[in-house]
């Protein structure tokens, strides 16, 4: 009689090898790695640390990528290649399913900047969806979206509202609303079918206040 045995490695898997990190300047950071040599590595955790003004922040788990996929795009940061910008550390951490273990952290670095619009004239701020004491809130769903997205906003009181969509350079590509609105909840559709894939920003202005948030169009 012949018996069949399956062997496996004990302990943690070794770190993956990065294939490329960065991508085109001005575009979201692209992380690409080689699939692990061990076929029992079934997924990867993508981690990021940011060194800003000389201080390295805590690691952040961005996503879990299932094999055989071996890439991830970080839409929160743009690749710059300039040493004057933030230093971005990325790790695609291998998961060994048989042992239930992850590889030790192994980061690779590139330079980039946070993907915020370049607004001329100031007055823009990232806005938290929770209304709290704010006079309004704004959000979009789904995000990322394929062609159609719904932008919802809430006003505590009646006023003139301007809702516009901008490209990555802060240029207005379409104005969805420019009129008086009553207090309460409102919703408007944004049709992105005629626009190219990429990062866009929707800007809500109510009186002297304004808020800017990011959305990603993926076709």
C-alpha positions, 0 to 999 in steps of 0.5 A, a space after each residue: 500500500 502507498 500512502 500520500 502525505 502533504 507537506 507544508 512549511 511551519 511558521 510564518 511565510 517569508 515576505 513577498 517581493 515588490 515588483 513596482 511601487 509608485 506609478 505615473 507622477 500625479 496619479 494614485 500610488 500603485 503597489 504591485 508585488 510578485 505572487 508568493 512562491 508558496 501556493 498556500 499563501 492565499 491572500 495579502 494584507 496591504 499596509 501603509 505608514 506615512 512619514 509626515 514632517 519627520 514623524 512616522 504615523 501608525 500603520 494602517 490596514 488598507 485592504 485584503 487582496 486575494 490571490 492570484 491578484 497581486 496589486 493595489 491602488 492607493 487613491 488616498 495618495 498621489 505619487 510624486 517621486 519628490 523627496 520634499 513630500 511625504 514618505 509612504 511605506 507600503 507592505 503587502 503582507 502574505 497570509 499562510 492559510 495552513 498555519 494561519 500566520 502572516 509574514 513579518 512586516 516588510 515595508 518598501 517606500 516611495 514619495 507622495 502627497 495626500 490626494 486633496 484638490 488644489 483649490 484657488 482662493 481657500 475656504 475648502 475643508 475636508 468635511 465629516 459626514 456627521 452633522 453635529 453642530 455643523 450647518 450641513 453634511 454631505 456624502 456620496 454613494 457608492 464610492 468608488 462608483 462605475 458611472 452613476 453616483 448619488 450625492 446627498 446633503 443635509 441643510 439645517 436651514 434654508 440657503 443658497 447652495 452650490 454643488 459642483 464636481 472638480 477634477 484632480 487639479 481642482 477645476 470644475 467639470 460640472 455644476 450640479 446645483 446653483 440655487 436656493 434650497 430648503 432645509 432638510 435632506 436633498 439628493 442629486 445624481 451625478 452621471 460620470 459616464 462621459 468622464 474619464 476614470 480617476 479621482 474627483 472631488 465634490 464641493 458643497 458651498 452653503 453661504 460662506 462655508 464650503 466642504 470638499 470630499 473625494 470620490 473615485 470613478 472606476 470604469 
